[in-house]
Amino acid sequence: MTLPIFQHPTMTVLVDDSPSFIHSLRYQLGPGFPSIGFSDTGAAIAWLREHGSAPAALAGLLSPSVDTYTLSPQPYNIALHVEQVCGIRNQAQRFMTPSVLVVDYSMPGMNGIEFCEAVRDLPCRKILLTGVADERVAIEAFNRGLIDRYVRKSDAHALDRLEAELTQLQEGYFLAQSEALRMLLALHDYSFVNDPAICGLVRELGARHKIVEHYLFKTPPGFLMYDRDARPWLLAVETEQSMNAHFEIALDGGAPPSLLEALEQRRVVPNFSDGDGMYSKLAHKEWHRFTSPALTCHGRELYYWAMFALDPDVLEGHVDSFAEFLRRYPGTA
């Protein structure tokens, strides 16, 4: 079980030569799967080309760096800019990202296989809608890597299966965006993203607080989460090593004995949001405002975690809500 380093609601793209079928399918999918439909394959390809590339923010996640203090003959390294991930939440058009394409096989001019081949370089996942006689063609396309799933229109439970596939493939889209960074994240104090126990915790908290999007957060390490009304939550995840660091910096900074005792006994998880996330004199008298009772999660190591309800004003930039997007975008509300 793995977890994408970021995930938000996306657009399902429906391509079929029948406008009435598209209208019906969009209605049946409802707001749980926002969608856009095309009966013109050329217009669909143009739209996918415009909206379907990977988030630009991901390109800034990595940069070369030179450690001028090292005596190593190879002082070159890779810097990881986790804050770029959170920047995606400020993009008003993020919900328009096409994560899954659903295309009918039997279309005049360009069939579904040819369509998928024309956009095979795009990261969106692809589902082929077929008739009974088209199953062999669909299997061949799947084996060639042109499609990720196929659903027969005539199946009695076709809609249920399509919704299940959409859910899996949407997450698969974001997992693929995260895959190249996983090993590097483990080297930068974010190994928890690869731990199934934390994955399960994020899913549990997501269901409890009706979370629709999450982003890897830098200080404190964890996940910034939003519900459909853009109410922010922060899941802070600490380890024994990081809790020791919090204690030592608080001790060196002259923190109150009550805070030192709480940190040493692992009774609180801190969220000192200013600076580098560590204790500072600004929190001296009101340190309780910057901490929450520590809960534990047993995975590949012992984690201490807490869920903080945040004031949106403490976060940079405006965040459009998914609820407002659904109200604005036709055919999804």
VOBA-1610 file (N, C-alpha, C; in pm, whole numbers, padded with zeros to 5 digits, always signed):
BEGIN
Met+00085-00119+00000Met+00000+00000+00000Met+00089+00124+00000Thr+00072+00209-00100Thr+00151+00330-00111Thr+00059+00451-00119Leu+00118+00569-00102Leu+00041+00691-00094Leu+00101+00795-00188Pro+00019+00859-00271Pro+00072+00969-00353Pro+00119+01084-00264Ile+00223+01153-00307Ile+00271+01266-00227Ile+00177+01385-00241Phe+00092+01384-00343Phe-00016+01482-00350Phe-00130+01421-00431Gln-00251+01468-00404Gln-00368+01420-00476Gln-00481+01520-00459His-00554+01544-00565His-00669+01634-00560His-00772+01587-00661Pro-00896+01633-00652Pro-00996+01595-00752Pro-00952+01635-00892Thr-00990+01554-00989Thr-00947+01575-01127Thr-01066+01561-01221Met-01037+01575-01349Met-01139+01568-01452Met-01132+01433-01524Thr-01249+01373-01543Thr-01261+01255-01628Thr-01303+01302-01767Val-01232+01259-01868Val-01259+01300-02006Val-01333+01187-02078Leu-01452+01218-02127Leu-01536+01120-02197Leu-01534+01150-02346Val-01505+01049-02427Val-01500+01067-02572Val-01589+00961-02636Asp-01693+01006-02704Asp-01789+00916-02770Asp-01855+00996-02883Asp-01885+00930-02994Asp-01945+01002-03106Asp-02092+01035-03082Ser-02149+00985-02972Ser-02289+01011-02940Ser-02299+01115-02828Pro-02340+01240-02858Pro-02355+01341-02752Pro-02456+01300-02645Ser-02562+01229-02684Ser-02661+01187-02586Ser-02603+01086-02488Phe-02517+00997-02536Phe-02453+00901-02446Phe-02361+00974-02348Ile-02286+01071-02398Ile-02198+01149-02311Ile-02279+01221-02204His-02387+01284-02245His-02472+01357-02150His-02526+01263-02042Ser-02571+01146-02083Ser-02625+01049-01989Ser-02517+01000-01893Leu-02399+00971-01946Leu-02292+00919-01861Leu-02244+01025-01763Arg-02234+01149-01806Arg-02193+01256-01715Arg-02294+01270-01601Tyr-02420+01260-01634Tyr-02525+01271-01533Tyr-02515+01155-01432Gln-02490+01034-01482Gln-02482+00919-01394Gln-02358+00923-01306Leu-02248+00972-01357Leu-02126+00981-01277Leu-02141+01087-01168Gly-02207+01197-01200Gly-02237+01299-01101Gly-02114+01373-01050Pro-02130+01450-00941Pro-02021+01533-00890Pro-01906+01453-00830Gly-01927+01325-00802Gly-01817+01243-00751Gly-01706+01226-00853Phe-01742+01238-00980Phe-01644+01226-01089Phe-01668+01339-01189Pro-01618+01460-01160Pro-01635+01570-01254Pro-01584+01528-01392Ser-01657+01566-01495Ser-01620+01517-01629Ser-01646+01623-01734Ile-01579+01604-01846Ile-01599+01685-01965Ile-01613+01588-02081Gly-01706+01616-02173Gly-01733+01523-02281Gly-01704+01581-02418Phe-01660+01495-02510Phe-01631+01535-02647Phe-01688+01431-02743Ser-01762+01477-02843Ser-01803+01388-02952Ser-01716+01409-03075Asp-01628+01509-03068Asp-01532+01539-03176Asp-01393+01499-03128Thr-01333+01399-03191Thr-01203+01348-03144Thr-01093+01452-03156Gly-01099+01535-03261Gly-00998+01639-03277Gly-01001+01739-03164Ala-01123+01782-03126Ala-01137+01876-03015Ala-01091+01813-02883Ala-01118+01683-02867Ala-01076+01613-02745Ala-00924+01608-02734Ile-00857+01576-02845Ile-00711+01570-02843Ile-00652+01707-02813Ala-00708+01812-02874Ala-00657+01948-02850Ala-00673+01985-02703Trp-00788+01952-02643Trp-00810+01984-02502Trp-00713+01907-02413Leu-00694+01779-02441Leu-00601+01698-02362Leu-00459+01750-02374Arg-00420+01794-02490Arg-00286+01849-02509Arg-00267+01977-02428Glu-00374+02055-02418Glu-00365+02181-02345Glu-00362+02160-02194His-00437+02063-02144His-00453+02046-01999His-00384+01923-01942Gly-00332+01835-02026Gly-00295+01702-01978Gly-00152+01678-01939Ser-00065+01780-01942Ser+00074+01756-01903Ser+00085+01749-01751Ala+00197+01696-01703Ala+00220+01686-01559Ala+00228+01826-01499Pro+00192+01843-01369Pro+00196+01975-01306Pro+00333+02041-01319Ala+00334+02168-01358Ala+00460+02239-01376Ala+00540+02248-01246Ala+00468+02249-01132Ala+00535+02261-01003Ala+00630+02144-00977Leu+00598+02027-01035Leu+00683+01911-01011Leu+00821+01928-01073Ala+00829+02009-01178Ala+00958+02030-01242Ala+01055+02104-01150Gly+01001+02179-01053Gly+01086+02252-00960Gly+01116+02179-00832Leu+01075+02053-00823Leu+01098+01977-00700Leu+01245+01946-00676Leu+01318+01927-00784Leu+01457+01888-00774Leu+01545+01996-00837Ser+01661+02017-00776Ser+01759+02107-00835Ser+01898+02062-00792Pro+01999+02086-00876Pro+02136+02051-00836Pro+02185+02143-00726Ser+02266+02091-00637Ser+02325+02173-00532Ser+02470+02130-00511Val+02549+02221-00457Val+02690+02194-00431Val+02717+02219-00284Asp+02768+02118-00216Asp+02803+02130-00075Asp+02946+02182-00065Thr+02961+02312-00038Thr+03094+02373-00035Thr+03170+02341+00093Tyr+03100+02276+00189Tyr+03166+02245+00316Tyr+03222+02103+00321Thr+03185+02021+00223Thr+03228+01883+00226Thr+03369+01869+00171Leu+03439+01769+00220Leu+03573+01738+00169Leu+03568+01629+00063Ser+03448+01585+00031Ser+03432+01479-00069Ser+03476+01528-00206Pro+03540+01441-00284Pro+03577+01481-00421Pro+03456+01502-00511Gln+03336+01457-00467Gln+03214+01478-00543Gln+03111+01550-00455Pro+03125+01683-00444Pro+03039+01758-00353Pro+02899+01785-00409Tyr+02869+01732-00527Tyr+02742+01763-00592Tyr+02630+01677-00535Asn+02513+01738-00523Asn+02400+01669-00463Asn+02272+01716-00531Ile+02160+01658-00488Ile+02029+01697-00539Ile+01950+01758-00424Ala+01902+01879-00444Ala+01817+01945-00344Ala+01672+01914-00374Leu+01595+01887-00268Leu+01454+01854-00280Leu+01371+01969-00223His+01283+02027-00305His+01204+02142-00264His+01059+02099-00242Val+01033+02045-00125Val+00901+01990-00094Val+00793+02099-00100Glu+00832+02224-00071Glu+00733+02332-00073Glu+00667+02348-00210Gln+00733+02300-00316Gln+00674+02307-00450Gln+00548+02222-00459Val+00544+02112-00384Val+00426+02025-00387Val+00306+02100-00332Cys+00324+02169-00218Cys+00212+02244-00160Cys+00167+02358-00250Gly+00257+02406-00336Gly+00220+02514-00426Gly+00111+02475-00525Ile+00095+02346-00547Ile-00008+02299-00641Ile-00147+02339-00592Arg-00165+02346-00460Arg-00297+02376-00404Arg-00343+02517-00442Asn-00251+02605-00478Asn-00286+02742-00513Asn-00324+02757-00660Gln-00313+02650-00735Gln-00347+02656-00877Gln-00497+02638-00894Ala-00564+02742-00941Ala-00709+02739-00953Ala-00756+02633-01052Gln-00672+02599-01150Gln-00711+02506-01255Gln-00675+02361-01225Arg-00632+02332-01102Arg-00587+02195-01073Arg-00699+02093-01089Phe-00824+02132-01061Phe-00935+02037-01073Phe-00968+02005-01218Met-00914+02083-01311Met-00935+02055-01453Met-00834+01955-01509Thr-00742+01911-01426Thr-00641+01814-01471Thr-00708+01685-01516Pro-00684+01641-01641Pro-00744+01514-01686Pro-00662+01395-01637Ser-00717+01321-01542Ser-00644+01206-01489Ser-00683+01077-01558Val-00809+01067-01604Val-00856+00944-01669Val-00935+00980-01794Leu-00904+00908-01901Leu-00975+00921-02028Leu-01063+00798-02048Val-01191+00820-02076Val-01284+00711-02106Val-01328+00729-02250Val-01290+00637-02337Val-01315+00654-02480Val-01384+00531-02538Asp-01482+00557-02622Asp-01555+00449-02689Asp-01468+00391-02801Tyr-01473+00260-02818Tyr-01394+00198-02925Tyr-01454+00226-03062Ser-01583+00208-03074Ser-01647+00215-03206Ser-01690+00358-03238Met-01600+00432-03304Met-01629+00568-03347Met-01586+00585-03493Pro-01659+00663-03570Pro-01621+00685-03710Pro-01498+00776-03719Gly-01421+00757-03822Gly-01304+00842-03844Gly-01183+00799-03764Met-01195+00790-03635Met-01086+00747-03546Met-01146+00662-03437Asn-01109+00534-03431Asn-01163+00449-03325Asn-01090+00473-03193Gly-01140+00411-03087Gly-01085+00436-02954Gly-00939+00398-02939Ile-00897+00291-03006Ile-00756+00250-02999Ile-00667+00355-03064Glu-00708+00401-03181Glu-00631+00504-03252Glu-00625+00633-03169Phe-00736+00664-03102Phe-00737+00784-03018Phe-00636+00770-02904Cys-00638+00656-02836Cys-00544+00634-02725Cys-00400+00637-02772Glu-00377+00588-02892Glu-00242+00591-02947Glu-00199+00735-02972Ala-00293+00820-03013Ala-00260+00959-03043Ala-00222+01037-02917Val-00265+00990-02800Val-00235+01063-02675Val-00160+00973-02577Arg-00092+00873-02627Arg-00027+00776-02538Arg+00085+00838-02458Asp+00140+00950-02502Asp+00249+01015-02429Asp+00201+01095-02308Leu+00070+01119-02298Leu+00017+01195-02186Leu+00003+01106-02062Pro+00015+01161-01943Pro+00014+01078-01822Pro-00124+01029-01779Cys-00233+01077-01843Cys-00365+01032-01800Cys-00383+00883-01825Arg-00461+00818-01737Arg-00496+00677-01754Arg-00608+00664-01857Lys-00621+00546-01916Lys-00714+00529-02027Lys-00802+00405-02010Ile-00933+00427-02024Ile-01033+00319-02019Ile-01103+00314-02154Leu-01110+00195-02210Leu-01178+00176-02338Leu-01316+00117-02314Leu-01419+00180-02370Leu-01554+00125-02367Leu-01574+00040-02493Thr-01615-00083-02475Thr-01622-00176-02588Thr-01760-00242-02597Gly-01784-00300-02713Gly-01896-00392-02730Gly-01845-00534-02705Val-01935-00629-02705Val-01898-00769-02679Val-01796-00816-02783Ala-01816-00778-02909Ala-01731-00827-03016Ala-01593-00762-03015Asp-01574-00656-02935Asp-01448-00582-02936Asp-01351-00625-02827Glu-01385-00729-02750Glu-01303-00765-02634Glu-01162-00807-02676Arg-01150-00882-02785Arg-01017-00924-02830Arg-00930-00803-02863Val-00990-00704-02929Val-00917-00582-02964Val-00871-00510-02837Ala-00959-00506-02737Ala-00926-00440-02611Ala-00811-00509-02539Ile-00811-00641-02539Ile-00704-00717-02473Ile-00571-00689-02542Glu-00571-00684-02675Glu-00449-00654-02748Glu-00398-00514-02715Ala-00491-00418-02705Ala-00452-00281-02672Ala-00396-00273-02529Phe-00455-00348-02438Phe-00406-00352-02300Phe-00265-00410-02297Asn-00241-00518-02370Asn-00109-00580-02373Asn-00004-00489-02435Arg-00047-00401-02524Arg+00045-00306-02587Arg+00067-00182-02502Gly-00004-00171-02391Gly+00011-00056-02303Gly-00064+00067-02349Leu-00155+00052-02444Leu-00231+00166-02494Leu-00345+00204-02401Ile-00401+00105-02331Ile-00510+00131-02238Ile-00476+00066-02104Asp-00542+00115-01999Asp-00520+00060-01865Asp-00633-00033-01822Arg-00754-00011-01874Arg-00869-00095-01844Arg-00963-00093-01963Tyr-01055-00189-01966Tyr-01165-00181-02062Tyr-01292-00226-01993Val-01403-00165-02033Val-01535-00193-01974Val-01632-00215-02089Arg-01705-00324-02082Arg-01805-00350-02186Arg-01933-00272-02155Lys-01980-00199-02254Lys-02101-00119-02236Lys-02222-00205-02200Ser-02222-00329-02250Ser-02339-00415-02232Ser-02345-00483-02096Asp-02238-00472-02016Asp-02238-00536-01884Asp-02348-00477-01796Ala-02416-00564-01722Ala-02525-00520-01635Ala-02477-00420-01529His-02353-00434-01485His-02298-00347-01382His-02187-00259-01438Ala-02202-00217-01563Ala-02097-00139-01629Ala-02068-00009-01555Leu-02170+00061-01509Leu-02148+00189-01440Leu-02074+00169-01309Asp-02114+00067-01232Asp-02045+00040-01106Asp-01898+00006-01130Arg-01874-00074-01232Arg-01736-00110-01261Arg-01657+00011-01310Leu-01721+00095-01392Leu-01652+00215-01441Leu-01615+00305-01325Glu-01705+00325-01230Glu-01675+00410-01115Glu-01561+00352-01031Ala-01560+00220-01013Ala-01452+00156-00938Ala-01318+00174-01009Glu-01319+00157-01141Glu-01195+00174-01218Glu-01149+00319-01214Leu-01242+00413-01222Leu-01205+00555-01216Leu-01136+00587-01084Thr-01190+00536-00974Thr-01132+00562-00843Thr-00989+00509-00837Gln-00967+00387-00883Gln-00833+00327-00879Gln-00736+00399-00971Leu-00783+00430-01091Leu-00693+00491-01189Leu-00659+00635-01156Gln-00752+00706-01093Gln-00721+00843-01051Gln-00609+00843-00949Glu-00615+00751-00853Glu-00505+00742-00757Glu-00378+00695-00826Gly-00392+00601-00920Gly-00276+00555-00995Gly-00208+00666-01070Tyr-00286+00761-01120Tyr-00229+00877-01189Tyr-00136+00953-01096Phe-00179+00977-00972Phe-00097+01053-00878Phe+00019+00969-00824Leu-00002+00840-00810Leu+00108+00753-00767Leu+00222+00758-00868Ala+00187+00760-00997Ala+00289+00767-01101Ala+00367+00898-01094Gln+00297+01008-01059Gln+00366+01137-01044Gln+00465+01133-00928Ser+00437+01051-00828Ser+00519+01046-00707Ser+00634+00946-00717Glu+00623+00850-00808Glu+00711+00733-00804Glu+00858+00768-00813Ala+00895+00859-00902Ala+01036+00890-00922Ala+01099+00958-00800Leu+01017+01011-00711Leu+01068+01086-00596Leu+01075+01004-00468Arg+01022+00883-00469Arg+01008+00809-00344Arg+01142+00780-00277Met+01239+00734-00352Met+01368+00702-00292Met+01435+00828-00238Leu+01422+00938-00311Leu+01483+01063-00266Leu+01414+01116-00141Leu+01283+01102-00135Leu+01209+01146-00016Leu+01255+01070+00109Ala+01283+00941+00092Ala+01327+00859+00205Ala+01461+00909+00261Leu+01540+00974+00178Leu+01669+01026+00221Leu+01658+01166+00282His+01540+01226+00275His+01520+01362+00323His+01413+01367+00434Asp+01413+01268+00522Asp+01323+01266+00638Asp+01176+01254+00602Tyr+01147+01197+00485Tyr+01007+01176+00446Tyr+00982+01028+00415Ser+01053+00941+00485Ser+01037+00797+00459Ser+00897+00750+00492Phe+00824+00826+00573Phe+00688+00784+00611Phe+00595+00774+00491Val+00626+00843+00380Val+00538+00835+00263Val+00538+00695+00203Asn+00642+00616+00233Asn+00652+00480+00181Asn+00604+00375+00281Asp+00553+00418+00395Asp+00514+00324+00500Asp+00363+00296+00490Pro+00325+00168+00470Pro+00182+00136+00460Pro+00101+00181+00581Ala+00163+00185+00700Ala+00091+00227+00820Ala+00049+00374+00810Ile+00136+00459+00758Ile+00101+00600+00741Ile+00000+00616+00629Cys+00013+00536+00526Cys-00086+00537+00417Cys-00225+00507+00473Gly-00233+00404+00557Gly-00361+00370+00618Gly-00412+00481+00708Leu-00322+00547+00781Leu-00361+00656+00868Leu-00418+00773+00788Val-00352+00808+00678Val-00399+00918+00594Val-00538+00887+00538Arg-00557+00764+00495Arg-00688+00726+00441Arg-00796+00733+00550Glu-00763+00685+00669Glu-00860+00688+00780Glu-00897+00832+00816Leu-00797+00918+00829Leu-00823+01058+00862Leu-00895+01129+00748Gly-00862+01090+00625Gly-00930+01149+00511Gly-01079+01121+00512Ala-01115+00997+00546Ala-01256+00961+00553Ala-01325+01032+00671Arg-01254+01043+00783Arg-01314+01104+00902Arg-01342+01253+00882His-01249+01322+00817His-01262+01467+00799His-01310+01506+00659Lys-01351+01406+00580Lys-01402+01428+00445Lys-01302+01507+00360Ile-01178+01460+00363Ile-01070+01524+00288Ile-01082+01489+00140Val-01059+01588+00053Val-01063+01562-00091Val-00927+01586-00158Glu-00834+01651-00088Glu-00701+01671-00146Glu-00596+01677-00035His-00476+01630-00068His-00366+01635+00029His-00235+01662-00044Tyr-00138+01721+00030Tyr-00010+01759-00026Tyr+00099+01735+00078Leu+00210+01679+00036Leu+00323+01660+00127Leu+00367+01796+00180Phe+00387+01804+00312Phe+00418+01931+00378Phe+00559+01925+00434Lys+00625+02042+00440Lys+00766+02045+00475Lys+00789+02059+00626Thr+00737+02165+00687Thr+00763+02189+00830Thr+00634+02219+00903Pro+00592+02130+00993Pro+00653+02000+01024Pro+00627+01899+00913Pro+00708+01793+00904Pro+00683+01692+00801Pro+00545+01630+00819Gly+00475+01612+00709Gly+00343+01553+00716Gly+00264+01583+00590Phe+00133+01599+00605Phe+00047+01625+00491Phe-00048+01741+00522Leu-00054+01835+00429Leu-00154+01941+00434Leu-00277+01891+00361Met-00393+01897+00427Met-00515+01838+00372Met-00627+01942+00365Tyr-00716+01924+00267Tyr-00831+02014+00252Tyr-00957+01932+00231Asp-01066+01979+00293Asp-01195+01919+00262Asp-01254+01993+00142Arg-01376+01959+00102Arg-01432+02014-00021Arg-01459+02164-00010Asp-01463+02220+00113Asp-01483+02363+00132Asp-01352+02436+00157Ala-01241+02368+00130Ala-01105+02425+00144Ala-01070+02456+00289Arg-01131+02385+00385Arg-01086+02397+00524Arg-00957+02316+00538Pro-00850+02379+00587Pro-00719+02312+00593Pro-00694+02237+00723Trp-00633+02121+00709Trp-00586+02042+00822Trp-00440+02006+00797Leu-00365+01994+00903Leu-00226+01952+00891Leu-00204+01826+00973Leu-00165+01719+00906Leu-00123+01597+00974Leu+00028+01604+00991Ala+00073+01625+01114Ala+00216+01630+01145Ala+00263+01491+01184Val+00373+01446+01123Val+00426+01311+01148Val+00570+01324+01195Glu+00596+01279+01317Glu+00730+01286+01376Glu+00780+01147+01410Thr+00912+01134+01416Thr+00977+01009+01455Thr+01052+01031+01586Glu+01109+00925+01641Glu+01192+00939+01761Glu+01305+01039+01736Gln+01367+01027+01619Gln+01479+01115+01587Gln+01435+01262+01580Ser+01324+01287+01513Ser+01280+01426+01499Ser+01227+01481+01632Met+01165+01396+01714Met+01120+01442+01846Met+01240+01475+01935Asn+01347+01397+01924Asn+01470+01430+01997Asn+01524+01566+01954Ala+01518+01592+01823Ala+01565+01720+01772Ala+01481+01835+01826His+01349+01817+01831His+01262+01920+01888His+01300+01947+02034Phe+01323+01840+02109Phe+01358+01856+02251Phe+01490+01931+02267Glu+01590+01890+02192Glu+01723+01950+02208Glu+01723+02098+02169Ile+01653+02132+02062Ile+01649+02273+02020Ile+01568+02356+02120Ala+01460+02298+02173Ala+01384+02369+02275Ala+01467+02388+02401Leu+01545+02287+02438Leu+01632+02297+02555Leu+01736+02407+02536Asp+01800+02406+02421Asp+01902+02508+02392Asp+01841+02648+02384Gly+01712+02654+02346Gly+01646+02784+02331Gly+01584+02836+02459Gly+01603+02764+02570Gly+01549+02811+02697Gly+01399+02795+02708Ala+01343+02690+02652Ala+01199+02666+02657Ala+01153+02641+02800Pro+01025+02666+02829Pro+00972+02641+02964Pro+00986+02494+03002Pro+01010+02465+03129Pro+01022+02325+03173Pro+00901+02241+03138Ser+00782+02301+03139Ser+00661+02224+03108Ser+00663+02173+02964Leu+00714+02255+02871Leu+00724+02212+02732Leu+00832+02105+02717Leu+00946+02126+02783Leu+01054+02029+02774Leu+01008+01892+02825Glu+00934+01894+02935Glu+00885+01767+02991Glu+00787+01699+02895Ala+00697+01779+02834Ala+00599+01723+02741Ala+00666+01665+02618Leu+00771+01732+02568Leu+00844+01681+02452Leu+00922+01555+02487Glu+00988+01558+02600Glu+01071+01444+02640Glu+00986+01320+02664Gln+00867+01338+02719Gln+00778+01226+02746Gln+00688+01191+02627Arg+00708+01262+02518Arg+00634+01235+02392Arg+00483+01253+02412Arg+00446+01353+02492Arg+00304+01378+02516Arg+00243+01475+02417Val+00327+01551+02346Val+00276+01647+02249Val+00355+01637+02119Val+00288+01674+02011Val+00353+01693+01881Val+00350+01843+01852Pro+00466+01903+01823Pro+00469+02048+01802Pro+00439+02087+01658Asn+00387+02208+01643Asn+00369+02270+01512Asn+00409+02417+01525Phe+00540+02438+01544Phe+00592+02575+01551Phe+00605+02626+01409Ser+00503+02693+01362Ser+00490+02721+01218Ser+00585+02827+01167Asp+00644+02907+01256Asp+00735+03011+01208Asp+00874+02953+01185Gly+00948+03013+01096Gly+01086+02973+01071Gly+01097+02832+01019Asp+01186+02753+01083Asp+01213+02617+01035Asp+01125+02513+01104Gly+01025+02555+01178Gly+00933+02462+01242Gly+00977+02419+01380Met+01091+02469+01426Met+01140+02434+01559Met+01103+02543+01660Tyr+01122+02512+01787Tyr+01089+02604+01894Tyr+01165+02735+01879Ser+01096+02846+01909Ser+01161+02976+01914Ser+01099+03054+02028Lys+01160+03165+02063Lys+01112+03247+02175Lys+00970+03299+02152Leu+00928+03306+02025Leu+00794+03355+01995Leu+00686+03268+02059Ala+00720+03140+02081Ala+00622+03048+02138Ala+00642+03025+02288His+00728+03106+02351His+00770+03078+02488His+00652+03070+02585Lys+00569+03174+02589Lys+00463+03178+02689Lys+00337+03102+02646Glu+00318+03085+02518Glu+00194+03024+02468Glu+00223+02897+02390Trp+00316+02817+02439Trp+00357+02700+02361Trp+00242+02601+02343His+00142+02603+02433His+00028+02511+02418His-00047+02535+02286Arg-00045+02660+02236Arg-00113+02692+02111Arg-00046+02627+01991Phe+00080+02588+02007Phe+00156+02534+01895Phe+00179+02383+01907Thr+00106+02319+01995Thr+00121+02174+02012Thr-00016+02108+02018Ser-00014+01977+02002Ser-00137+01898+02013Ser-00099+01764+02077Pro-00192+01700+02149Pro-00159+01570+02211Pro-00106+01470+02108Ala-00001+01401+02145Ala+00063+01307+02054Ala-00013+01174+02051Leu-00037+01125+01930Leu-00090+00991+01909Leu+00019+00911+01838Thr+00011+00779+01847Thr+00116+00696+01790Thr+00064+00611+01675Cys+00154+00583+01583Cys+00126+00494+01471Cys+00244+00399+01458His+00219+00270+01465His+00326+00171+01460His+00338+00117+01318Gly+00444+00155+01252Gly+00472+00108+01116Gly+00610+00048+01110Arg+00687+00084+01009Arg+00825+00037+01001Arg+00909+00096+01113Glu+00860+00206+01169Glu+00914+00261+01293Glu+00798+00324+01369Leu+00826+00375+01488Leu+00721+00436+01568Leu+00707+00582+01528Tyr+00584+00622+01494Tyr+00557+00760+01457Tyr+00471+00825+01565Tyr+00494+00954+01586Tyr+00409+01037+01671Tyr+00338+01135+01578Trp+00207+01143+01591Trp+00134+01227+01497Trp+00024+01306+01567Ala-00018+01411+01500Ala-00129+01492+01549Ala-00193+01561+01429Met-00323+01587+01442Met-00399+01654+01337Met-00433+01795+01386Phe-00386+01897+01313Phe-00409+02036+01349Phe-00511+02098+01255Ala-00616+02158+01309Ala-00708+02239+01229Ala-00644+02376+01213Leu-00619+02417+01091Leu-00543+02539+01065Leu-00634+02656+01032Asp-00586+02775+01061Asp-00649+02898+01014Asp-00600+02920+00871Pro-00689+02930+00773Pro-00644+02949+00633Pro-00554+03070+00616Asp-00566+03170+00704Asp-00488+03292+00689Asp-00340+03271+00717Val-00305+03161+00786Val-00163+03138+00816Val-00091+03073+00699Leu-00165+03032+00598Leu-00105+02966+00483Leu-00094+03065+00366Glu+00009+03048+00287Glu+00033+03139+00175Glu-00063+03112+00060Gly-00113+03219+00001Gly-00191+03208-00120Gly-00336+03168-00099His-00417+03197-00200His-00558+03161-00197His-00577+03019-00248Val-00668+02946-00185Val-00699+02809-00226Val-00846+02802-00265Asp-00873+02777-00392Asp-01010+02759-00438Asp-01063+02625-00388Ser-01186+02623-00345Ser-01244+02501-00291Ser-01301+02414-00402Phe-01304+02284-00376Phe-01364+02191-00470Phe-01515+02216-00479Ala-01578+02252-00366Ala-01721+02279-00367Ala-01754+02395-00460Glu-01672+02501-00456Glu-01696+02615-00543Glu-01674+02577-00689Phe-01575+02494-00714Phe-01551+02447-00851Phe-01674+02373-00904Leu-01731+02288-00823Leu-01849+02212-00866Leu-01968+02304-00894Arg-01978+02412-00816Arg-02087+02506-00840Arg-02067+02584-00970Arg-01942+02612-01003Arg-01913+02691-01123Arg-01914+02608-01250Tyr-01865+02484-01238Tyr-01843+02406-01359Tyr-01973+02338-01401Pro-02019+02358-01523Pro-02148+02303-01566Pro-02147+02151-01573Gly-02256+02092-01525Gly-02273+01947-01538Gly-02213+01865-01428Thr-02155+01930-01325Thr-02095+01853-01216Thr-02171+01867-01085Ala-02246+01974-01069Ala-02315+01996-00941Ala-02444+01917-00932
//
